[in-house]
Amino acid sequence: MTPRATLVIVGAGPRGTGFLERVAANLPELYGDRPLDVHLVDPHPAGGGRIWRTGQSPLLWMNSQAEDVTMFTDETVEIAGPVRPGPTLAEWAGLDGRTFPSRPQQGAYLRWVYEEARAALPASVTVHEHRTSAVRVSGPREGRQRVWLADRSTPLLADLVVLTIGHLDAEPGKDQRELADFAARHGLLHLPPDFTADTDLSALPAGEPVLVRGFGLAFVDLMVLLTEGRGGRYENGEYVPSGKEPLLHVGSRRGVPYHSKIGYALEGERPPLPRFFGPAEVDELLRRPGPADFRRDVLPLIDKELGWAHYHRLLTAHPERTAVDRSAFEEAYAAAAPGSAELAAVVAAAVPDPADRLDLDALDHPLDGLRFASGDALQDALRRHIGDDLERRHDPGHSPDLAVFGALLSVYGQLIRLGDTGDPDNWWHGFFSFLASGPPGPRLRQLLALSRAGIVRFLGAGTTVEADEERGVFRATSASVPGEWTEARALVEARLPDATVELTGSPLLRALHEEGARATDAGLLAVDPADGRILGQDGRPHQRRFALGPPTTARAGGAFTRPRTGGVAFRQNDATARTALAFLRDLSCRAPLSASA
């Protein structure tokens, strides 16, 4: 007798759950009723995994509205496998679609999706859950793989291994180690980059200043847990302190929080996407003899694509703010070279008010060149900036912003096909997150209230922190208020760990890299964009090892898919599932299972 085919999935959170759903959907066509063992390896409960576990604080929200979250395919998803529709989070939970659910609510939805995927598997498939971590994968390219687990001495034997391990911890880099050593010498507190919900914040003292580096979603979580999480509350738009809050001095490279989520729906005609950065353009880049240069070859196409969405919407929905016929503009815009002076002239002639033009550099660096006479002047300016952003992001009169959001998602889907040349230094992912993956509007209103209450104070752009050995404190300054310093005995790095394959906290990924798996310059695990197979240093895909998700070049633009947007993650999951099932089906002449297999 030959052994049962075995598939090991490492990571049973949202990505692993989505992959399992695609396995169940494609199995009847590609694998039939042959016996199959599926092993799911994750120390956290399947479905929600670590990030979306149901046991965390209900004060923590998603940054997506309930109607914008689905784990199911629809007719807009271009996949070879069957489309299997299902409810959005809002439909499943009976929530108002425009609300921002708590993370435990999303965790419950993910658990249900996981159970549905398991139930869709035929009786010939046996699923084994292992509530532990995988620490290493070994085995020859042509033979069965060994997946070593943290809690057992014998490995799982697998015909195929699929890594869907999501966001990871990281070993501290040199700068973080130095800050930790400084804090230990002087009796200070240093909290390195981490997932805020997992961080012990109890040591941050009430009423004392705390330096915070990072102004994205990790900061928002920190803000919530140190204010409402310590008994504070909001009344009539103002914050009522509990007296247990520390005083947060926050800064970052940009010096401003991520843009608010847009608070309206796009009505009427939508820009046809992709237009200038689609499959044909990616095919042309891939045909070139050498790898594409992101800044020279790719970014101008992205800029033109985002501009197309912006101006198409402006001309369609707000023609009174334009000076040309739409068809004439579209013809001239299409003819102009990406990034050229000609293209800029076409835009300037069509859109008289510079405020109606898309300026990506200004969006990415809103405080560049601005200097303030004092910290108080900076506070006033930042409150105006946040208030203006909230007003704009909830005003349909600025609907080109939402059209650009759609284009950002489209661009991300195309970049996946370029693999490790699609975003080599991780700049695009950071820009996308800043512009499209910010906090719900209510969170920024809370931030303004905390600023007025003196609980949060803004440091500005280009924030730097130094360890003052003589005074035994952390000191922060910024380019926005030259010469002004803020001292504190606590420093919090409010950002996710930089989990490159070299510094990842995952021994599994480190071992893969040390044994020859290729990494990009940004530290992502390089995979074949067609099916997620892990690439070696020689560029060859490993026939029995796959990887999907945030640590890889096959990551999607957001944590979850909006309905009817094509679903990059769905396409990836489906392609990998079909490749894996076809491989397992075609296995022949396998040796009997033994200790040496």
N, C-alpha and C positions, 0 to 999 in steps of 0.2 A: 504493500500500500504506500502511496505517496502522501506526504503531509498536506494538511489543509493550507491553502494560500493564506498568507498573513499580511495585513496592512497595519502599521503602527502610526498613529497620529499623535504627535507630541504637541500638546496645547489644545485644551478643550474649551477655550473661551469663545468669543464671537466668531473669530476666523475659523477655528476648528469646527465649530458648530455649523457655520456656513458651508464648509467643505464637506462635512458629513451629509448635509442636506443634498448637495449635488451628487455625492456618491449614491445615495438612495434613489435620486431621480434618474440617474443614468444606468444604474445597475441592471434593470430588466433588459435593456437593449444590448449592452456591451458585455455582460457577465452571466446573465441568465440565473439559473438556480444552482450554480456550482457552490460548494461550501466555501465560506470565507470567514476568517477570524479578524476582527477589527479591535485593536488595542488602543485605548485613549489614555494618554499619560498627562496628568496635570495635578499638582498638589491642591488646587482649588476646585470648587464644585463646577461640574460641566455646565455649559451654557453661559453664565455670566463671567466665569473665570475670576481672576484677581481684581481687575479694575471695576467690574460691574457686579460684584458680589452683593447679595441682598443684606448682608449684615452691617453695612457701613451707614454712616449718618444720613438720615433723610434730608438734612439741610443741604446736602450736595446735590446739585442738579446736573442734568445733561445740558449741553449747549446746543441742542437741537429740539425743535418743537415736536410734539408727539406725532403729528401727522406726517412729519418728514423722516420718520424712521421705519424702515422695513427690512426684514430678513428674507423676503421672498421675491422671486423673479416676476416680471411682467413682460408684455409684448414689446417694450422698448429695449429689452436686453438682447443683444446679438450673441446668441449662444447656439452651439450645435446640439446641446441636450434639450430635454423637454422643459417648457416653461411651467412652473408650478406656483400659481398665485397664492397669496395668503394675506392675512390682515396686517395692517400697520400697527405700531404700538398703540396709537390712539384707538383704533377699532377694537383691538384685542382687550385693552384695559378699560374701555368705555370712558376715555378722557376727552376733554375739549382739545381738539387738534392743535390749537394755537398755544397751549400751555407748554411749559418746559418741565418734563417729568423729573422726579428724583432718580438718582442712580439705582436705589433699590427697586423702584418700579421697572426700570429697564432690565435689571437683573432677573426679575420674575418673568418678564417677557422672553428673555433669552433662554431661560430654563425651559419654558414651555416649547419654544422652537426646537431646542435640543431633544426634548422628549418626543415631539412630533417626528423629527428626523429619524430617531431610533425606531419609532413605531412603523415608519414607512419601509423599513428594511424587511426582506422576506425571512422566513424561518431558517433558511439556509445560512444566514449571516448571524454570527455570535459576537456580541459586543462585550469587551472586558474593560472595566474602568480601573485605573491604577492611580490612587490619590498620592502621588509622589512625583519627584522630578526625574527627568532623564539627564544623565551626566555625560554620556559619550555614545557615539555611534561608531562602530567598527565593522570591518568586513570587506571582502574584495569587490571590485566594480562589477564583476560578472556573477557574483554569488549572493547568498543570503546575508543580510545585515544583522548585526548584533546591537541591540539597544540596551545599554546598561542603565539601570535604575538605582536611585539613591538608597533604597531600602531593601535591596536583595543582592545576593552575590552572583546569581546566574542571570544572563541577559535574556531579553525577549528576542526570539529569532524572527526576522521579518523579511518578506520578499520585497517590500517597498516601505520607505519611511517618509512621512510628510511632516515637516515642521510648520506649525501654525502657532508660534509661541508668543505673539503679541509684544507689547512693550516690556522692556527688560531693565533690571537694575544694571549698574555699572560700577566697576572699580574706580576709585577716585584717581583723577589725574594728578600731575605734579603740583599744580597750583592749589588744588583742594587739599592735598596732603599737607602742604606747607601751612595753609590756613588752620587746619585741624591741629597741627603741632603748636602753632602760635597760641591758639585758644587754650590748649591743655597747659601750656607753660604759665599762662596769665589768669587761669581760672575763668575764662570766658566761655561763651556758648557758640558753637558753629554747627549749623545744620546743613549738610551738603545737599546737592540735588537729589530729589527723591519724589515719590508719589505722595502728595500732601496727605491723602487719606490714610497713609500708612505711617506717617511721621508722628513721633511723640512730641507734641507741642506743649506739654505741661510745664516744661522747664522755662518757658518764656515768661518772665515776670510781669505782673500787672503794673501799669503806669511807667514802665521803663522803656527807653527808646530801643528799637530793633531795626537794624539795617536789613533791607530786603532787596535782593538783586533778582529781577525778573518781573515782567508785567503782563504775562499771559494768563492762561487758564489755571496754572498751578498757583499763581498769586491770588486769583479769585477764590480758589478753594481755601487758601490760607486766610484770606480776609474773612471769609464766612465763619470758619472754625474758631477764629480768635475774637469774634464779635458776637454774633448770634449764638455761636457754640459755647460762649462763656456767659450767656444770659442776657445779652443786650437785645434791643428790639427797635423796630421802626414804627413811628407814629406820625401820620400826616406828612410823610416824606422826610422826616428828620430822625436822626438816630438818638436813642435814649441809652446811654452807657450803663453797664452793670457795675462798673468800677474795677472789673477784672481784666480789662483789655490792656495789652501792651500798646505802645505808640509806634506805628509802622512808618518807616521812612523808605519809600519805594522808588527805585530807579531801574533803568535798563539801557540798552544800546539806543533804542528809539526814544525812550523817556515817556512814552504814552502807552495806555492800555491797548490791547487788541480792539479792532473796530467792533462795534455792537452787531449782533445778529440783525438782519433786516426784518422789519416788523410789518410787512405787507406782502400781498401776493402779486405776481406779474400778470396783469390783465391784458387782453388783446394779443396782437401779433408778436411772436417771439422771434428773435434773430435765428436764422437757419445756421446751425452749427453741426460739425466744424465747417469752416469756410477757407481759412488760409493756413491752418495748421491741423490737417487731417490725415487720413491714411495715405493719400498720394504724396504729401510732403514728407511724411515719415519714411515711406518706401524709398523716395529719392535720397534721403539722408542715409538710409541703410545701404543703398547701392554704392555709395562712395567708397573708394579704396581704403581710406583710413577712417578712424572714429571721428564723429562729428565733434566740433568744438562748441560747447554749450553757448558761450557768450557770443561767439561770432556767427554760428550757423543756426542755432535753435532759438535763442532769445528774441531776435528780431521777428521771427515768425510768430512767436507767442504774443509779442507786443501788438503785432498787426491783427491777430485774432481777437485779442481783448478789445482793441480799438474798434474792430468791426462790430462786435456785440454792442459796445457803448453807443456808437454813432447810428447804427441801424435803429436802435431803440429810440434815440433822441429824435431822429427824423420821422419815425413812425408815430410816436406818442406825443412828442412835443415839437411839432414842426415850426411853431411860431418863434422858436429860439434858434432857428437855422436860416441860412440865406441862399440855399440852392435847392434845386429839384432833387428828390431822392434818387431817381434813376441816374441822373448825371453824376451825383456824388459817388454812387456805388461803382459806376464805370471808372471814374478817375481814381478812386481809392484802390480798386482792384489792379489798375495798371501801374501804380506807383510801387517802387521797390520797398521792401520792409526796411524800416529804420532810416529811410532817405529823407533829404531835405524836401524832395518833391512831395512825399507823403505828408510831411508837416505842413507844407503850403496848401495842399488840398484840404486838410482839416481846418486850417486857419481861415481859408476863404469860405468854408461852409458853416463854420460855427463862430460867430462874431465875438461872443463873450468867452474869454479864457476860462472862466469858472465852469463853463459847460464842456470844456475839453478834458480828455482823459490824460492825466499826468502821473504816470506810474512812479517816477522818481520822487515826486512830491508826496505821493501816498506812502511810499516806503520810508521816507525820512522827513516827517512833518516838522521837526524842530531844528533841522539843519540850518546853521547860520544865525539862529535866533539867540540873543543874549539878554539876560534879565538883570536889572540892577540889584535885586535882592531875592531871597527865597520867597518872601511874601508875594512879590510881583509874579514869580513863577507859579505860585499856587493859584492866583487869579487867572492867569493865562491857561493853565491846564484845566481848570474847571470850565472855562469857556470852550476849550477844545472838546472836552468830553460832552458838554451840553450840546454843542453844535453837531457833533457826531450822532448823538442820540436823536436829535431833531431830524437830521438828514436821513438817517437809516429807517425812520418811521414815516417818511414823507414820500408818497408815490410820485410827487413832482420830480424826484430824483431817481426815477425808475431805471435809468441806465445803469445805476449801481447794481441792481438785481440782475440785469442782463449780463453784466460783467461777471457776476457770481456764477451764472450758468456757464459762461465761457471758461472760467477757471476750472470748473469740474471737467469740461470737455478737454481742456489742455492736459489735465492730469492723466486722463485716459490715454492720450496719445503718447505722453512721455514714458509710460510704462513700456511701450514697444521699443524704445531706445535703450532700455536696460541701464547699464552703469554709466552711459554717457548722457542720460536724460536729466540728471541733476547732480553733477559730480561733486560739488562742494556743499550740497544741501541748502543752497540759497533759495531755490524755488520753493521748497517745502516750507521754509520759514516765512517767506513772503505770502504764500498761499494761506498759511495759518493766521498771519496777522490780518489779512484782508477778509478772509472768508470763514474763519473758524474761531471767531471771538465769542465773548460771553453774551448771554441774553441781555436785552436792554435793561430789565429790572436790576441786574447786578451792577450795571454802571450807574444807575440812579442811586443805588445803595452806596457805591463808591463816592459819589458826590456828597451824599449825606455824611459819610464818615470823614471826608475831607473838611466839611464845614464844622464838624464836631471836634476836629483836631486829633482824631484817632489815626488818620492817614495823612501823611505829608509827602509831597512829590519831590524827588531829588533832581530830575531832569534827564536829558539825553547824554549819552556817552558816560554813564555813571561808572566810576572806578572806585575800588575799595582797596585800602592799604592797611597793613598790620603795623601799628605804631609800637615798636618795641619799647621806646622810652616811656611812653604814657601807659602802655599796656591796654590799649583799646583798639577797636576797629574804627577807621575813619573813611568817610565817603565824600566824594565831590563829583561834580559833573561839568560838562562843557556849557551847560545852560546858564549856570551861575558861577562864573570863574572866581576862584578864591574863597568860596564859601564851603566850609567843611561841617560834617555832621558826625558826631562821635557816638559810639554805642558799645556795650559789652556783649552784644549778641548780633550774629549775622546769619540770615537765612537765605539760602540759594533757592529761590522759588521758580524752579524749572525742572523739567524731566532730566534724568541722567543722560549723559552723552554715551549711549550704549553702543559704541562701535564694536566690531568683532574683536578688536584688540583689547578693549577695556570692558567688555561686557561682563556682567555678573553671572552670566550663564556659562558654566564649565562646558556644556555641550557645544555652544557656538565657538568658544575659544578653541576647543579641541579640533573642531572641523576646520577652522582657519589654520591652525598649526599643522594640520595634516594635509593642507593643500587647497582648501576651498578659497576661492578668490574674493577679495573685498574691494569696494570702490574707494576713491580718495576720501569720501565722506564716511567711510567705515561701515557701509552696508554690505550685506552678504549678496554677492552677484548671482543672479539666477537667469535662466533662459526665459526671455519675456513671452515665449510662445506657450510654455507649459509649466514653468516654475522649477525646472530641474536645476539643481545646484551646479554652478560652473566651477571648474578647477582653474588653477593658475594658467594652464595651457588653453583655457577657453572651452574645453570639452565639457559637455553636460554629463553629470553622473546619472547613469541609467536607473538607479534605484533610490536616489535621494532627491526630495523636493523640499521647497520652502516657500512660504507665502507670508505677507504681512509686513508690519513696521520695520523689523530688522533687515529687510531685504529690498532689492530693487523692484520687487513686485508688490509694492504697497500702494494702497489707494489714497485718494485725497482726504477722506474723512473717516471717522470711526465707523459710520454706518451710511447706508445708501438711502437717498431720497427716492420715493416712488417715481416711476416714469422718467428717470434720468439716465437710463442705459446701464448703470451699475457696473463700474470697472471691477469691483471685487467679485461680483457675480460671474463676470466673464473669466476672470482668472481662476476662480474656484471650479467652474465648469470645465475649463480646458484641462486643468490638472487632474480633476476627477476622471475625465474621459481617458486621458493618457494612462493614468494609473490602472484603471479597470481593463483597458485593452491589453496592457502589459501583463497583468495577472492572468487574464484569459488565455494569452498566447504562451504562457510558460509550459514547457514540456520537458520530459525526460529528467524530472527532478529526482534527486537522490532522497532516500528515506531520511527522515529526521533523526539526527544523532547528535552526540555531544560535539562532534567535529564539523557539523553541517554549517 
